[in-house]
Every structure is written in structure tokens, then in C-alpha cells.
Amino acid sequence: MGYYSYFLLYVFVGFMLCAALFAWAVVNGQFSDQKRARYLPLTGSSPAPPDPSTAKWPRSMVWSVLVILIGLAVQIAAVLIMSIPS
């Protein structure tokens, strides 16, 4: 029963994270211009990439990466703690 409850928690957290990301995408208009996106592969040209020297991660991306890394660390710690023989 111990591992089953952790699995259900893992599935629930994953589902909630996906739902939150989808809601964020809808609110920010990621799906608003589908007609333009449909024809982008057919234009034959690609937009010029920005200069790498000016690239900067937005604050939201930094927080997202930190949250993912913390989540992975918690999962690894849980597995290591559960594997210690009692």
C-alpha cells in the first residue's frame, strides 16, 4: 500500500501540473492564431534567430527550472528513504 499511495500522488501532481500549464497557455493566447501557425511550415523560410549574446532567460523560466529540479530532488530523496531497510 505504501508505494501505491505515492504513485497516486505522483499521478495527481502530474495531472494538476499539466492542467495548470494548459490553462496558462490558453490564458496567454498560445492557441489564439491557429490559422497562421497552420501555414508556417509551408512558407519555406525560417525567422532569423536572435543574437546569442543578448539571450536571457525570463524570470518565469528560471523559476520553472528550479521547481522542476526541486521536484526531482524530492522524488530521488523519497526513493532513497524508502529503499533504506528497516
Biopython code that builds the backbone (N, CA, C, O; Angstrom):
import numpy as np
from Bio.PDB.StructureBuilder import StructureBuilder

atoms = [
    (1, "MET", "N", (0.820, -1.208, 0.000)),
    (1, "MET", "CA", (0.000, 0.000, 0.000)),
    (1, "MET", "C", (0.860, 1.266, 0.000)),
    (1, "MET", "O", (0.424, 2.316, -0.471)),
    (2, "GLY", "N", (2.092, 1.163, 0.534)),
    (2, "GLY", "CA", (2.954, 2.344, 0.643)),
    (2, "GLY", "C", (3.319, 2.931, -0.700)),
    (2, "GLY", "O", (3.218, 4.141, -0.900)),
    (3, "TYR", "N", (3.747, 2.080, -1.631)),
    (3, "TYR", "CA", (4.138, 2.586, -2.940)),
    (3, "TYR", "C", (2.943, 3.024, -3.766)),
    (3, "TYR", "O", (3.053, 3.937, -4.584)),
    (4, "TYR", "N", (1.808, 2.384, -3.562)),
    (4, "TYR", "CA", (0.614, 2.721, -4.331)),
    (4, "TYR", "C", (0.153, 4.147, -4.033)),
    (4, "TYR", "O", (-0.238, 4.873, -4.946)),
    (5, "SER", "N", (0.195, 4.545, -2.780)),
    (5, "SER", "CA", (-0.235, 5.906, -2.438)),
    (5, "SER", "C", (0.725, 6.941, -3.021)),
    (5, "SER", "O", (0.291, 8.008, -3.456)),
    (6, "TYR", "N", (2.035, 6.637, -3.037)),
    (6, "TYR", "CA", (2.981, 7.565, -3.651)),
    (6, "TYR", "C", (2.761, 7.654, -5.156)),
    (6, "TYR", "O", (2.889, 8.730, -5.739)),
    (7, "PHE", "N", (2.435, 6.540, -5.782)),
    (7, "PHE", "CA", (2.160, 6.543, -7.214)),
    (7, "PHE", "C", (0.928, 7.398, -7.526)),
    (7, "PHE", "O", (0.941, 8.188, -8.470)),
    (8, "LEU", "N", (-0.127, 7.240, -6.737)),
    (8, "LEU", "CA", (-1.330, 8.048, -6.951)),
    (8, "LEU", "C", (-1.040, 9.530, -6.735)),
    (8, "LEU", "O", (-1.545, 10.375, -7.474)),
    (9, "LEU", "N", (-0.240, 9.844, -5.738)),
    (9, "LEU", "CA", (0.135, 11.243, -5.508)),
    (9, "LEU", "C", (0.935, 11.775, -6.701)),
    (9, "LEU", "O", (0.719, 12.900, -7.150)),
    (10, "TYR", "N", (1.851, 10.964, -7.202)),
    (10, "TYR", "CA", (2.664, 11.345, -8.358)),
    (10, "TYR", "C", (1.784, 11.613, -9.581)),
    (10, "TYR", "O", (1.982, 12.603, -10.285)),
    (11, "VAL", "N", (0.817, 10.735, -9.832)),
    (11, "VAL", "CA", (-0.087, 10.907, -10.971)),
    (11, "VAL", "C", (-0.944, 12.158, -10.778)),
    (11, "VAL", "O", (-1.145, 12.922, -11.722)),
    (12, "PHE", "N", (-1.445, 12.368, -9.572)),
    (12, "PHE", "CA", (-2.295, 13.530, -9.303)),
    (12, "PHE", "C", (-1.512, 14.832, -9.486)),
    (12, "PHE", "O", (-2.008, 15.771, -10.109)),
    (13, "VAL", "N", (-0.297, 14.890, -8.947)),
    (13, "VAL", "CA", (0.514, 16.104, -9.091)),
    (13, "VAL", "C", (0.854, 16.345, -10.561)),
    (13, "VAL", "O", (0.827, 17.486, -11.023)),
    (14, "GLY", "N", (1.171, 15.292, -11.291)),
    (14, "GLY", "CA", (1.460, 15.443, -12.712)),
    (14, "GLY", "C", (0.263, 15.947, -13.494)),
    (14, "GLY", "O", (0.394, 16.800, -14.372)),
    (15, "PHE", "N", (-0.913, 15.409, -13.166)),
    (15, "PHE", "CA", (-2.132, 15.858, -13.844)),
    (15, "PHE", "C", (-2.415, 17.325, -13.535)),
    (15, "PHE", "O", (-2.777, 18.091, -14.428)),
    (16, "MET", "N", (-2.252, 17.713, -12.284)),
    (16, "MET", "CA", (-2.521, 19.106, -11.905)),
    (16, "MET", "C", (-1.509, 20.053, -12.558)),
    (16, "MET", "O", (-1.865, 21.163, -12.952)),
    (17, "LEU", "N", (-0.258, 19.621, -12.671)),
    (17, "LEU", "CA", (0.752, 20.440, -13.325)),
    (17, "LEU", "C", (0.433, 20.615, -14.807)),
    (17, "LEU", "O", (0.560, 21.715, -15.346)),
    (18, "CYS", "N", (0.024, 19.542, -15.462)),
    (18, "CYS", "CA", (-0.359, 19.638, -16.882)),
    (18, "CYS", "C", (-1.576, 20.539, -17.065)),
    (18, "CYS", "O", (-1.625, 21.334, -18.004)),
    (19, "ALA", "N", (-2.550, 20.419, -16.182)),
    (19, "ALA", "CA", (-3.741, 21.269, -16.273)),
    (19, "ALA", "C", (-3.377, 22.737, -16.060)),
    (19, "ALA", "O", (-3.911, 23.611, -16.743)),
    (20, "ALA", "N", (-2.475, 23.014, -15.120)),
    (20, "ALA", "CA", (-2.062, 24.392, -14.872)),
    (20, "ALA", "C", (-1.304, 24.955, -16.077)),
    (20, "ALA", "O", (-1.511, 26.108, -16.454)),
    (21, "LEU", "N", (-0.435, 24.152, -16.678)),
    (21, "LEU", "CA", (0.300, 24.620, -17.855)),
    (21, "LEU", "C", (-0.631, 24.854, -19.042)),
    (21, "LEU", "O", (-0.457, 25.815, -19.791)),
    (22, "PHE", "N", (-1.606, 23.986, -19.210)),
    (22, "PHE", "CA", (-2.565, 24.179, -20.297)),
    (22, "PHE", "C", (-3.397, 25.441, -20.070)),
    (22, "PHE", "O", (-3.639, 26.204, -21.005)),
    (23, "ALA", "N", (-3.832, 25.659, -18.832)),
    (23, "ALA", "CA", (-4.603, 26.871, -18.527)),
    (23, "ALA", "C", (-3.757, 28.113, -18.764)),
    (23, "ALA", "O", (-4.250, 29.111, -19.291)),
    (24, "TRP", "N", (-2.483, 28.059, -18.379)),
    (24, "TRP", "CA", (-1.589, 29.187, -18.618)),
    (24, "TRP", "C", (-1.467, 29.469, -20.112)),
    (24, "TRP", "O", (-1.485, 30.628, -20.526)),
    (25, "ALA", "N", (-1.342, 28.420, -20.924)),
    (25, "ALA", "CA", (-1.204, 28.596, -22.368)),
    (25, "ALA", "C", (-2.462, 29.201, -22.975)),
    (25, "ALA", "O", (-2.376, 30.045, -23.867)),
    (26, "VAL", "N", (-3.614, 28.780, -22.504)),
    (26, "VAL", "CA", (-4.871, 29.327, -23.028)),
    (26, "VAL", "C", (-5.014, 30.797, -22.639)),
    (26, "VAL", "O", (-5.391, 31.629, -23.464)),
    (27, "VAL", "N", (-4.712, 31.110, -21.385)),
    (27, "VAL", "CA", (-4.846, 32.494, -20.911)),
    (27, "VAL", "C", (-3.872, 33.424, -21.637)),
    (27, "VAL", "O", (-4.220, 34.566, -21.935)),
    (28, "ASN", "N", (-2.672, 32.956, -21.922)),
    (28, "ASN", "CA", (-1.679, 33.793, -22.587)),
    (28, "ASN", "C", (-1.787, 33.798, -24.104)),
    (28, "ASN", "O", (-0.941, 34.386, -24.778)),
    (29, "GLY", "N", (-2.806, 33.156, -24.651)),
    (29, "GLY", "CA", (-3.051, 33.223, -26.087)),
    (29, "GLY", "C", (-2.142, 32.343, -26.931)),
    (29, "GLY", "O", (-1.895, 32.661, -28.095)),
    (30, "GLN", "N", (-1.643, 31.259, -26.386)),
    (30, "GLN", "CA", (-0.762, 30.387, -27.157)),
    (30, "GLN", "C", (-1.489, 29.700, -28.307)),
    (30, "GLN", "O", (-0.861, 29.315, -29.292)),
    (31, "PHE", "N", (-2.795, 29.544, -28.194)),
    (31, "PHE", "CA", (-3.581, 28.866, -29.228)),
    (31, "PHE", "C", (-4.463, 29.836, -30.002)),
    (31, "PHE", "O", (-5.392, 29.403, -30.684)),
    (32, "SER", "N", (-4.200, 31.125, -29.916)),
    (32, "SER", "CA", (-5.123, 32.110, -30.483)),
    (32, "SER", "C", (-5.009, 32.252, -32.007)),
    (32, "SER", "O", (-6.007, 32.545, -32.666)),
    (33, "ASP", "N", (-3.831, 32.053, -32.571)),
    (33, "ASP", "CA", (-3.641, 32.299, -34.002)),
    (33, "ASP", "C", (-3.334, 30.985, -34.719)),
    (33, "ASP", "O", (-2.232, 30.801, -35.236)),
    (34, "GLN", "N", (-4.293, 30.086, -34.748)),
    (34, "GLN", "CA", (-4.076, 28.772, -35.341)),
    (34, "GLN", "C", (-3.974, 28.828, -36.863)),
    (34, "GLN", "O", (-3.292, 27.997, -37.463)),
    (35, "LYS", "N", (-4.635, 29.785, -37.492)),
    (35, "LYS", "CA", (-4.587, 29.872, -38.956)),
    (35, "LYS", "C", (-3.172, 30.225, -39.420)),
    (35, "LYS", "O", (-2.709, 29.687, -40.426)),
    (36, "ARG", "N", (-2.491, 31.099, -38.722)),
    (36, "ARG", "CA", (-1.120, 31.457, -39.079)),
    (36, "ARG", "C", (-0.182, 30.279, -38.821)),
    (36, "ARG", "O", (0.681, 29.980, -39.647)),
    (37, "ALA", "N", (-0.346, 29.617, -37.692)),
    (37, "ALA", "CA", (0.531, 28.500, -37.335)),
    (37, "ALA", "C", (0.388, 27.352, -38.332)),
    (37, "ALA", "O", (1.335, 26.597, -38.555)),
    (38, "ARG", "N", (-0.775, 27.223, -38.919)),
    (38, "ARG", "CA", (-1.013, 26.141, -39.881)),
    (38, "ARG", "C", (-0.110, 26.258, -41.101)),
    (38, "ARG", "O", (0.313, 25.243, -41.656)),
    (39, "TYR", "N", (0.192, 27.482, -41.525)),
    (39, "TYR", "CA", (0.941, 27.685, -42.754)),
    (39, "TYR", "C", (2.428, 27.974, -42.538)),
    (39, "TYR", "O", (3.156, 28.131, -43.518)),
    (40, "LEU", "N", (2.898, 28.047, -41.321)),
    (40, "LEU", "CA", (4.307, 28.335, -41.075)),
    (40, "LEU", "C", (5.252, 27.312, -41.709)),
    (40, "LEU", "O", (6.273, 27.724, -42.260)),
    (41, "PRO", "N", (4.979, 26.010, -41.666)),
    (41, "PRO", "CA", (5.916, 25.071, -42.304)),
    (41, "PRO", "C", (5.951, 25.195, -43.821)),
    (41, "PRO", "O", (6.907, 24.742, -44.450)),
    (42, "LEU", "N", (4.940, 25.793, -44.415)),
    (42, "LEU", "CA", (4.861, 25.877, -45.873)),
    (42, "LEU", "C", (5.487, 27.141, -46.438)),
    (42, "LEU", "O", (5.574, 27.283, -47.658)),
    (43, "THR", "N", (5.926, 28.067, -45.588)),
    (43, "THR", "CA", (6.454, 29.337, -46.102)),
    (43, "THR", "C", (7.826, 29.191, -46.724)),
    (43, "THR", "O", (8.190, 29.986, -47.591)),
    (44, "GLY", "N", (8.599, 28.200, -46.310)),
    (44, "GLY", "CA", (9.906, 27.977, -46.885)),
    (44, "GLY", "C", (10.995, 28.830, -46.276)),
    (44, "GLY", "O", (12.155, 28.714, -46.671)),
    (45, "SER", "N", (10.665, 29.668, -45.343)),
    (45, "SER", "CA", (11.687, 30.485, -44.684)),
    (45, "SER", "C", (11.513, 30.351, -43.173)),
    (45, "SER", "O", (10.421, 30.107, -42.661)),
    (46, "SER", "N", (12.604, 30.516, -42.508)),
    (46, "SER", "CA", (12.529, 30.469, -41.049)),
    (46, "SER", "C", (12.975, 31.809, -40.504)),
    (46, "SER", "O", (13.839, 32.461, -41.090)),
    (47, "PRO", "N", (12.403, 32.227, -39.400)),
    (47, "PRO", "CA", (12.802, 33.516, -38.844)),
    (47, "PRO", "C", (14.254, 33.461, -38.369)),
    (47, "PRO", "O", (14.739, 32.420, -37.925)),
    (48, "ALA", "N", (14.921, 34.580, -38.471)),
    (48, "ALA", "CA", (16.321, 34.639, -38.050)),
    (48, "ALA", "C", (16.400, 34.487, -36.539)),
    (48, "ALA", "O", (15.636, 35.117, -35.808)),
    (49, "PRO", "N", (17.315, 33.658, -36.073)),
    (49, "PRO", "CA", (17.437, 33.504, -34.622)),
    (49, "PRO", "C", (18.013, 34.766, -33.993)),
    (49, "PRO", "O", (18.779, 35.486, -34.633)),
    (50, "PRO", "N", (17.651, 35.035, -32.748)),
    (50, "PRO", "CA", (18.198, 36.220, -32.089)),
    (50, "PRO", "C", (19.689, 36.037, -31.810)),
    (50, "PRO", "O", (20.204, 34.919, -31.792)),
    (51, "ASP", "N", (20.346, 37.130, -31.599)),
    (51, "ASP", "CA", (21.770, 37.098, -31.294)),
    (51, "ASP", "C", (21.980, 36.377, -29.959)),
    (51, "ASP", "O", (21.377, 36.762, -28.957)),
    (52, "PRO", "N", (22.824, 35.338, -29.924)),
    (52, "PRO", "CA", (23.004, 34.583, -28.675)),
    (52, "PRO", "C", (23.589, 35.408, -27.537)),
    (52, "PRO", "O", (23.383, 35.080, -26.369)),
    (53, "SER", "N", (24.304, 36.458, -27.854)),
    (53, "SER", "CA", (24.910, 37.256, -26.790)),
    (53, "SER", "C", (23.867, 38.046, -26.006)),
    (53, "SER", "O", (24.129, 38.463, -24.877)),
    (54, "THR", "N", (22.698, 38.257, -26.587)),
    (54, "THR", "CA", (21.653, 39.004, -25.891)),
    (54, "THR", "C", (20.594, 38.100, -25.273)),
    (54, "THR", "O", (19.619, 38.583, -24.698)),
    (55, "ALA", "N", (20.784, 36.794, -25.391)),
    (55, "ALA", "CA", (19.800, 35.866, -24.858)),
    (55, "ALA", "C", (19.804, 35.920, -23.338)),
    (55, "ALA", "O", (20.855, 35.921, -22.697)),
    (56, "LYS", "N", (18.607, 35.965, -22.783)),
    (56, "LYS", "CA", (18.461, 35.995, -21.337)),
    (56, "LYS", "C", (17.224, 35.194, -20.976)),
    (56, "LYS", "O", (16.170, 35.355, -21.590)),
    (57, "TRP", "N", (17.354, 34.338, -19.988)),
    (57, "TRP", "CA", (16.197, 33.560, -19.560)),
    (57, "TRP", "C", (15.227, 34.453, -18.814)),
    (57, "TRP", "O", (15.635, 35.216, -17.939)),
    (58, "PRO", "N", (13.947, 34.368, -19.149)),
    (58, "PRO", "CA", (12.963, 35.128, -18.370)),
    (58, "PRO", "C", (12.877, 34.574, -16.954)),
    (58, "PRO", "O", (13.188, 33.409, -16.704)),
    (59, "ARG", "N", (12.458, 35.411, -16.058)),
    (59, "ARG", "CA", (12.360, 35.024, -14.653)),
    (59, "ARG", "C", (11.434, 33.828, -14.468)),
    (59, "ARG", "O", (11.695, 32.966, -13.629)),
    (60, "SER", "N", (10.349, 33.769, -15.247)),
    (60, "SER", "CA", (9.416, 32.644, -15.106)),
    (60, "SER", "C", (10.077, 31.330, -15.500)),
    (60, "SER", "O", (9.782, 30.292, -14.909)),
    (61, "MET", "N", (10.967, 31.357, -16.489)),
    (61, "MET", "CA", (11.651, 30.128, -16.894)),
    (61, "MET", "C", (12.639, 29.681, -15.826)),
    (61, "MET", "O", (12.777, 28.485, -15.569)),
    (62, "VAL", "N", (13.320, 30.624, -15.209)),
    (62, "VAL", "CA", (14.247, 30.282, -14.131)),
    (62, "VAL", "C", (13.488, 29.614, -12.987)),
    (62, "VAL", "O", (13.939, 28.603, -12.450)),
    (63, "TRP", "N", (12.347, 30.171, -12.616)),
    (63, "TRP", "CA", (11.532, 29.585, -11.542)),
    (63, "TRP", "C", (11.015, 28.214, -11.945)),
    (63, "TRP", "O", (10.964, 27.299, -11.122)),
    (64, "SER", "N", (10.635, 28.068, -13.200)),
    (64, "SER", "CA", (10.139, 26.772, -13.665)),
    (64, "SER", "C", (11.223, 25.707, -13.571)),
    (64, "SER", "O", (10.961, 24.592, -13.121)),
    (65, "VAL", "N", (12.428, 26.042, -13.989)),
    (65, "VAL", "CA", (13.529, 25.089, -13.915)),
    (65, "VAL", "C", (13.838, 24.747, -12.457)),
    (65, "VAL", "O", (14.098, 23.589, -12.133)),
    (66, "LEU", "N", (13.811, 25.744, -11.585)),
    (66, "LEU", "CA", (14.058, 25.481, -10.167)),
    (66, "LEU", "C", (12.999, 24.566, -9.571)),
    (66, "LEU", "O", (13.326, 23.661, -8.803)),
    (67, "VAL", "N", (11.734, 24.789, -9.914)),
    (67, "VAL", "CA", (10.658, 23.948, -9.400)),
    (67, "VAL", "C", (10.824, 22.511, -9.900)),
    (67, "VAL", "O", (10.618, 21.564, -9.142)),
    (68, "ILE", "N", (11.191, 22.349, -11.157)),
    (68, "ILE", "CA", (11.394, 21.005, -11.707)),
    (68, "ILE", "C", (12.549, 20.310, -11.000)),
    (68, "ILE", "O", (12.449, 19.133, -10.654)),
    (69, "LEU", "N", (13.644, 21.032, -10.785)),
    (69, "LEU", "CA", (14.802, 20.439, -10.113)),
    (69, "LEU", "C", (14.486, 20.073, -8.665)),
    (69, "LEU", "O", (14.921, 19.030, -8.177)),
    (70, "ILE", "N", (13.734, 20.924, -7.983)),
    (70, "ILE", "CA", (13.338, 20.612, -6.608)),
    (70, "ILE", "C", (12.426, 19.397, -6.588)),
    (70, "ILE", "O", (12.560, 18.537, -5.716)),
    (71, "GLY", "N", (11.505, 19.313, -7.531)),
    (71, "GLY", "CA", (10.628, 18.151, -7.616)),
    (71, "GLY", "C", (11.402, 16.867, -7.857)),
    (71, "GLY", "O", (11.112, 15.837, -7.249)),
    (72, "LEU", "N", (12.385, 16.927, -8.743)),
    (72, "LEU", "CA", (13.219, 15.749, -8.983)),
    (72, "LEU", "C", (14.016, 15.368, -7.741)),
    (72, "LEU", "O", (14.157, 14.185, -7.433)),
    (73, "ALA", "N", (14.539, 16.367, -7.026)),
    (73, "ALA", "CA", (15.299, 16.085, -5.817)),
    (73, "ALA", "C", (14.415, 15.442, -4.751)),
    (73, "ALA", "O", (14.851, 14.532, -4.046)),
    (74, "VAL", "N", (13.182, 15.909, -4.634)),
    (74, "VAL", "CA", (12.248, 15.320, -3.661)),
    (74, "VAL", "C", (11.933, 13.881, -4.043)),
    (74, "VAL", "O", (11.873, 13.015, -3.171)),
    (75, "GLN", "N", (11.734, 13.611, -5.316)),
    (75, "GLN", "CA", (11.451, 12.236, -5.750)),
    (75, "GLN", "C", (12.634, 11.318, -5.483)),
    (75, "GLN", "O", (12.454, 10.195, -5.011)),
    (76, "ILE", "N", (13.839, 11.782, -5.778)),
    (76, "ILE", "CA", (15.023, 10.967, -5.527)),
    (76, "ILE", "C", (15.194, 10.719, -4.032)),
    (76, "ILE", "O", (15.523, 9.608, -3.616)),
    (77, "ALA", "N", (14.970, 11.753, -3.230)),
    (77, "ALA", "CA", (15.083, 11.580, -1.781)),
    (77, "ALA", "C", (14.040, 10.596, -1.269)),
    (77, "ALA", "O", (14.341, 9.778, -0.400)),
    (78, "ALA", "N", (12.822, 10.660, -1.794)),
    (78, "ALA", "CA", (11.773, 9.731, -1.355)),
    (78, "ALA", "C", (12.134, 8.297, -1.704)),
    (78, "ALA", "O", (11.928, 7.390, -0.898)),
    (79, "VAL", "N", (12.666, 8.089, -2.886)),
    (79, "VAL", "CA", (13.057, 6.732, -3.291)),
    (79, "VAL", "C", (14.198, 6.241, -2.420)),
    (79, "VAL", "O", (14.189, 5.087, -1.991)),
    (80, "LEU", "N", (15.182, 7.092, -2.151)),
    (80, "LEU", "CA", (16.292, 6.672, -1.307)),
    (80, "LEU", "C", (15.856, 6.377, 0.124)),
    (80, "LEU", "O", (16.328, 5.417, 0.733)),
    (81, "ILE", "N", (14.971, 7.184, 0.652)),
    (81, "ILE", "CA", (14.468, 6.942, 2.015)),
    (81, "ILE", "C", (13.652, 5.665, 2.080)),
    (81, "ILE", "O", (13.757, 4.906, 3.044)),
    (82, "MET", "N", (12.835, 5.421, 1.054)),
    (82, "MET", "CA", (12.011, 4.213, 1.044)),
    (82, "MET", "C", (12.853, 2.958, 0.843)),
    (82, "MET", "O", (12.434, 1.867, 1.230)),
    (83, "SER", "N", (14.029, 3.098, 0.244)),
    (83, "SER", "CA", (14.843, 1.907, -0.026)),
    (83, "SER", "C", (15.734, 1.521, 1.149)),
    (83, "SER", "O", (16.373, 0.470, 1.111)),
    (84, "ILE", "N", (15.791, 2.341, 2.184)),
    (84, "ILE", "CA", (16.595, 2.019, 3.359)),
    (84, "ILE", "C", (15.913, 0.871, 4.106)),
    (84, "ILE", "O", (14.745, 0.984, 4.479)),
    (85, "PRO", "N", (16.627, -0.222, 4.325)),
    (85, "PRO", "CA", (15.997, -1.335, 5.032)),
    (85, "PRO", "C", (15.753, -0.984, 6.488)),
    (85, "PRO", "O", (16.568, -0.323, 7.131)),
    (86, "SER", "N", (14.614, -1.438, 6.996)),
    (86, "SER", "CA", (14.285, -1.101, 8.391)),
    (86, "SER", "C", (14.539, -2.250, 9.330)),
    (86, "SER", "O", (14.312, -2.124, 10.534)),
]
sb = StructureBuilder()
sb.init_structure("model")
sb.init_model(0)
sb.init_chain("A")
sb.init_seg("    ")
for serial, (resi, resn, name, xyz) in enumerate(atoms, 1):
    if name == "N":
        sb.init_residue(resn, " ", resi, " ")
    sb.init_atom(name, np.array(xyz, "f"), 0.0, 1.0, " ", f" {name:<3s}", serial, name[0])
structure = sb.get_structure()
